[in-house]
Every structure is written in structure tokens, then in C-alpha cells.
Amino acid sequence: MESSSWMGGLLRACDWISKLAYLNLLWLGFTVVGFGVFGFAPATVAMFTILRKWIMGESSHAIFPLFLSVYKSEFKKANILWSCLLVSALFMYVDLVLINSMQGILHYMFLTFFVIAFITMLMITMYIFPVYVHFKGSVLHYFKSAILLGASFPGRTILMMLSVGTGGFVSILFPGVGILFFGSGISFALMYFSFSIFKTKLENTK
């Protein structure tokens, strides 16, 4: 009985590993198909959509057809969302350059504001795609929800930050692992923690 249970667990682990690797390769491939900048957002939305279904226990869907369908249907809206993120990041970069040119008390005062804005932007970046695939709404709604969730659940937000940092560190140390699991591995962690928050909020409203 123990041997059978152990083998079952091993097979499930191998299944998850192979699916995550395949999903990551699809994500990379469709990002390239969209010339990088235009392909990244819809490919990421497609990846998060599939990860959400897996986490919810819906694993019967064929991966490639679902990925392709979401990629095409969400191409425009996902790129609008991505453009907003890029513009926000550009403004933050310009702000940092200006802050570094300041001296004295002004430098430290605006640097404090920048750090707060940077943490807020980091929360938005981590939550925006899980929120996008789980809820229906406007781009502004996604941004507001991402900030609210990140601030309301600091413990899980920190765990998400640690997951991103760990995933990036491992991918730098082992590039082969990064090619197979960087996108899907980090996205799985973000979707997992986000979905646990969605469930918590749902239970609290009952």
C-alpha cells in the first residue's frame, strides 16, 4: 500500500513537472510569435488562465488549444493592460533619474515617496494577471484590485515576492531550469497565493 501511494505521488509530481515545462515553452514561443513586446501579455494571460484551472482542479482541458484560444481572444485587451504597466514603469524610471539629480532633504523626501511607489508597482505587477484571469472588469479595476489585495494580505504578498526572487535566483544559477520553468513556475506561485486570497475573501463575504 505504501509503495503504491509513493508511486502515485511520484507520477503526479512528474505530471506536474512535465505540464509546467510544456506551458513555459508555450509561453516563450507565443511571446516570440508576438514579437516579444506584443506577445508577452497575451501569452502570460493564457498561461495564468491555464494555471488557474489547474489550481481549481480543472485539468481535463487540452493545453495547446486552450492556450491558443485565450491568446487570440485576449490579445488586444492584454496588450492594453501591458501598455499601462510599461508606461507606469517608464514614469517611475524618469522619476528616479530626477530624484538622483536632487540633493539634500528633497532627495531623501522624494526617494521615500519613490520607494512607496515602487512597492505599490511591485504589488500591481504580481497581482495584476491573477486578478485579470479571475475577474471581469476594466483595466482600472484590475489596477485598483491588485493594490487592494496586495495591501490587505501582506503575509501572502511577501511570500509572492519571495517566490519571484527565488525563481529568478534559481534561473540565474541554472539557466536550463529557467528555460523550462521560469515563467510557469513563478506564475504558478503567484496564481496559487492569489487564488487562496480570492477564496478567503469569498468565505469572508458569506
C-alpha positions in Angstrom: 0.0 0.0 0.0 2.8 2.4 0.9 4.7 1.6 -2.3 1.5 2.2 -4.4 0.9 5.5 -2.6 4.6 6.5 -3.1 4.4 5.7 -6.8 1.2 7.6 -7.2 2.7 10.7 -5.7 5.8 10.4 -7.9 3.7 10.1 -11.0 1.6 13.1 -10.0 4.8 15.1 -9.4 6.2 14.0 -12.8 2.9 15.0 -14.5 3.0 18.5 -12.9 6.7 19.0 -13.9 6.1 18.0 -17.5 2.9 20.2 -17.7 4.7 23.2 -16.2 7.7 22.7 -18.6 5.3 22.5 -21.6 3.4 25.5 -20.5 6.6 27.5 -20.1 7.7 26.6 -23.6 4.3 27.6 -25.0 4.6 30.9 -23.1 8.1 31.6 -24.5 7.1 30.5 -28.0 4.0 32.7 -28.2 5.8 35.6 -26.7 8.3 35.3 -29.6 5.4 34.9 -32.1 4.1 38.2 -30.9 7.5 39.9 -31.5 8.2 39.9 -27.7 6.6 43.2 -26.7 3.2 42.4 -28.2 3.3 38.7 -27.5 4.3 38.8 -23.8 1.0 40.0 -22.3 -1.5 37.7 -24.2 0.9 34.7 -23.7 1.1 35.5 -19.9 -2.7 35.8 -19.7 -3.1 32.4 -21.5 -0.6 30.9 -19.1 -2.3 32.2 -16.0 -5.7 31.1 -17.3 -4.5 27.5 -17.6 -2.7 27.6 -14.2 -5.9 28.9 -12.6 -7.9 26.0 -14.0 -5.3 23.5 -12.7 -5.3 25.1 -9.2 -9.1 24.9 -9.3 -8.9 21.2 -10.2 -9.9 21.6 -13.8 -7.2 19.6 -15.5 -9.1 18.0 -18.3 -8.7 20.7 -20.8 -6.1 20.2 -23.7 -3.4 22.7 -23.0 -2.5 23.9 -26.5 -6.0 24.6 -27.8 -6.9 26.5 -24.7 -3.7 28.4 -24.7 -4.1 29.4 -28.3 -7.8 30.4 -27.8 -7.1 32.7 -24.9 -4.0 34.1 -26.6 -6.1 35.2 -29.6 -9.2 36.3 -27.7 -7.3 38.4 -25.1 -4.6 39.8 -27.4 -5.9 43.3 -27.6 -7.1 43.8 -24.0 -4.0 42.1 -22.5 -1.7 44.5 -24.5 -3.7 47.5 -23.3 -3.0 46.3 -19.7 0.6 45.6 -20.5 1.0 49.1 -22.1 -0.3 50.7 -18.9 2.2 48.8 -16.9 5.1 49.8 -19.2 4.1 53.5 -19.2 3.9 53.4 -15.4 7.4 51.8 -15.2 8.7 54.4 -17.6 7.4 57.2 -15.4 9.0 55.6 -12.4 12.3 55.4 -14.2 12.1 59.1 -15.1 11.2 59.9 -11.5 14.2 58.0 -10.3 16.5 59.9 -12.6 15.1 63.2 -11.4 15.4 62.2 -7.8 19.0 61.2 -8.2 19.7 64.7 -9.5 18.4 66.2 -6.3 20.4 66.9 -3.2 19.8 67.4 0.5 16.4 66.9 2.1 14.5 67.0 -1.2 16.4 63.9 -2.4 15.5 61.8 0.7 11.9 63.1 0.8 11.2 62.2 -2.8 13.2 59.0 -2.5 10.8 57.9 0.3 7.9 58.5 -2.0 9.6 56.6 -4.8 10.2 53.6 -2.5 6.5 53.5 -1.6 5.5 53.9 -5.3 8.0 51.1 -6.2 6.5 48.7 -3.7 3.0 49.5 -4.9 4.1 48.9 -8.5 5.6 45.6 -7.5 2.3 44.6 -5.9 0.4 45.5 -9.0 2.8 43.6 -11.2 2.4 40.4 -9.1 -1.4 40.5 -8.7 -2.5 42.1 -12.0 -2.5 38.9 -14.1 -4.2 36.6 -11.4 -6.8 39.3 -11.0 -7.2 39.7 -14.8 -7.9 36.0 -15.3 -10.2 35.6 -12.3 -12.4 38.7 -12.5 -14.1 40.6 -15.3 -13.7 44.4 -15.3 -11.9 47.4 -16.7 -8.1 47.9 -16.7 -8.5 50.5 -13.9 -10.5 47.9 -11.9 -7.6 45.4 -12.3 -5.1 48.0 -11.0 -7.2 49.0 -8.1 -7.9 45.4 -7.1 -4.2 44.5 -7.3 -3.3 47.3 -5.0 -6.1 46.5 -2.5 -5.3 42.8 -2.4 -1.6 43.4 -2.0 -2.1 45.8 0.8 -4.8 43.7 2.5 -2.8 40.5 2.6 0.8 41.5 3.4 1.8 38.0 4.5 0.9 36.4 1.2 2.3 39.3 -0.7 5.7 38.8 0.9 5.5 35.1 0.1 4.8 36.0 -3.5 7.8 38.4 -3.5 10.0 35.6 -2.1 8.7 33.2 -4.8 9.6 35.6 -7.5 13.1 36.3 -6.0 13.7 32.6 -5.5 12.6 31.7 -9.1 14.8 34.4 -10.5 17.8 33.3 -8.4 17.4 29.6 -9.4 17.1 30.6 -13.1 20.3 32.6 -13.0 22.2 29.7 -11.3 20.7 27.1 -13.6 19.7 28.6 -17.0 18.4 25.2 -18.2 15.9 25.2 -15.4 15.0 28.7 -16.2 14.2 27.9 -19.8 11.8 25.2 -18.7 10.2 26.6 -15.6 11.0 30.3 -15.0 7.7 31.7 -16.3 5.3 28.9 -15.4 7.0 28.2 -12.0 6.8 31.8 -10.8 3.3 32.3 -12.3 2.1 29.2 -10.6 3.2 30.5 -7.2 1.6 33.9 -7.9 -1.7 32.3 -9.0 -1.6 29.9 -6.1 -1.3 32.6 -3.5 -3.7 34.9 -5.3 -6.3 32.2 -5.6 -6.0 31.5 -1.8 -6.8 35.2 -1.2 -9.7 35.1 -3.6 -11.1 32.1 -1.6 -10.5 33.9 1.7 -12.4 37.0 0.5 -15.3 34.9 -0.8 -15.5 33.0 2.5 -15.5 36.3 4.5 -18.4 37.6 2.4 -20.6 34.6 3.3 
